[in-house]
Amino acid sequence: QPDTPELYTWWSHFGGARERNVGWRIDYVMVSEALTPVLKNAKIHPNVMGSDHCPVSVELSIEL
């Protein structure tokens, strides 16, 4: 999903930017190269409201 064009994590409060989906991708989740084998999924959650940013999440397959 992060490779999807026009999927953003931040929108300005001005000019109805979020409603028009004119945003920037400025929020990231970084993992070390050692974790890439257990990286299952990464998602941007643009429909979660409450901020000018939306959540970004990763799913890791790690046995504890």
N, C-alpha and C positions, 0 to 999 in steps of 0.2 A: 504493500500500500504506500509506503513512503516514496516509491518511484512514480506514483500517480501525479501527472501535472495538475496544476491549479488546486493543490491540496496544501493549505497553509496552517500555521500554528499561531499567528498573530495578525490582528487587524486593527487599524487605527480607529479611534472613536469618531473621527470626522468623516463627513460625506457619505455615511451609510456603507462604509468599506466592507463590513462583515456581510451585510445583506447582498452586496454586489460581488462578494468573494474576491475582493482586491486586497490581498494580504502579503505577508512575508513568511518565510520559513526560518524562524530565528531560534526555535527551541529544539534541542537535540538530546538524545540519550547516547552516551559514549560507553563502549565496552572495550576491554583490552582484547588484543588479538587472541589471547589464550581462551577467551570465552566464545569466540565465533563458532566453534563446533557445536556448542549447546544453544546457540541462538535459534529459536523456533519461529518467532514472528515479531514484527514491529508495526505499531499502529499509531496513526494520528486520529484523534477523536474530535472532529470539528463541530459536532452537534452538542457537545457538552458546553453549556452556557455558564455565566457567572464571572467571567473575566474577559479581558481583551486577548488573552492567550487561551489555547485549548490544550488538554493533556496529550502527552506523547508517552507511549508505553512500549515495553519490550517483554517478550515471554521467553524465558530460559528453561531448558530441560536439564535440571540439576537434581540429582538424588542426594538427599540429606541423610 
